[in-house]
Amino acid sequence: MEKKVFVSGCFDMLHSGHIAFFKQAATFGDLYVGIGSDATIDDLKGRNTINSERERIYMINAIKYVKESFVNSGSGILDFKEDLIKLKPDYFVVNEDGYSPEKEKLCKKLNIELHVLHREPDLDLPPRSTTAIRSGDNCSLPYRIDLAGTWIDQPYVSKFKPGWAITLSLEPIFEYNERCGMSTSTRNAAKKIWPYYLPIEKPEKLAEILFKFENTPGSKIISGAQDAIGICMPGLVRHYYDNAYWPKKFESIHSEDILSWLEKHISMVMLWPREKGLDLLNETYINEENVSELTKASEEVWEAIKNKDLESFSNGFLKSFNAQTTMFPKMVNERIEEEITKYRDKALAWKLAGAGGAGYLILVTDKPIDGTMKIRIRRKETQL
């Protein structure tokens, strides 16, 4: 009896990369494809699909590698859970950007073997992804990750001690999920100003425009400037805050040698979206001592990156995260700590993307870890 293989995804704007993935997955047995509903994609990606779920099912069922496709019956990241229980496949196959600890945990519970594939074009075809194709005709603004100093861009933190926040602008090689610490809310605001592309000229001014646009007069909660800066200013940037929402000064690094070094040693793992209603300000320990630890860690990270000192970089990176969670303990919980524990022996350091809790886990490593997502830093000369 042929083994059953299951894959799940959006599979919007069907392209050769999808076909190559189906072909690889089908080598394990009969391939069943579960697709996210239109409503699920809107919730996770913050956008409407190009092709409806009915169109996607019609096209996928026409592919020779696929035995059957269907719309997943649930919602959220594990929208396929009940379908998986009903189908009882032998294998669950994902790409590296589709892996998550929750999927691994579910597969172990159901005694299903999880396989993580690397994206490989077939027949010497060019690499293809839905994100890249969408960027041709639609807005494809950068994302950002923060490396150190997060929260210092809030005056109620920097008033105790001024310091630097460090951000890294990322090319959108993946379409990161909403509410996951990847500055998606600020990015969505940017789409209203620049629907198709981000202008090249004066990135610092663009960041200021975006910050002011998102935080209209009378806003009860002011989004930190680091999100707008990370999106609009390419490369590695640090910005200095002193009891104000906008930084007093900037420094940046665009050395190809250093940026390539960072790409080699930083990877990401998808967790789950931030819990709705989570109040990080419900319990805080913001004082001079804890803020000082945050600012010192940020300085250590910056110097380590300039010297390409991996040991010092990982030490400062972890110190910065520990300082954040000391001030805002609601950033982590038992569930997140459980996932971090899985990488303690594999990674040199770790932190959550953004300051909202959950989302993506950012890792500093000395060598690649299977199942993690690589990053691509946005260079100054290739602004989107």
Salt bridges, closest charged atoms under 4 A:
ASP12 OD2 - ARG47 NH1 3.50
ASP38 OD1 - ARG56 NH2 2.72
ASP43 OD1 - ARG179 NH1 3.66
ASP97 OD2 - ARG119 NH2 2.79
GLU102 OE2 - ARG335 NH2 2.00
GLU104 OE1 - LYS342 NZ 3.99
GLU113 OE2 - HIS115 NE2 2.94
ASP122 OD2 - LYS23 NZ 2.91
ASP146 OD2 - LYS351 NZ 2.84
GLU171 OE1 - ARG376 NH1 3.73
GLU175 OE2 - ARG47 NE 2.52
GLU208 OE1 - LYS205 NZ 3.77
GLU208 OE2 - LYS212 NZ 2.95
ASP227 OD1 - ARG144 NH2 2.64
ASP242 OD2 - LYS248 NZ 3.43
GLU251 OE1 - ARG238 NH2 3.10
GLU256 OE2 - ARG379 NH2 2.80
ASP257 OD2 - LYS308 NZ 2.44
GLU263 OE2 - ARG379 NH1 2.50
GLU293 OE2 - LYS296 NZ 3.08
GLU299 OE1 - ARG238 NH1 3.37
GLU300 OE1 - LYS319 NZ 3.10
GLU303 OE2 - LYS306 NZ 3.31
GLU337 OE1 - ARG344 NH2 3.41
GLU339 OE1 - LYS342 NZ 3.08
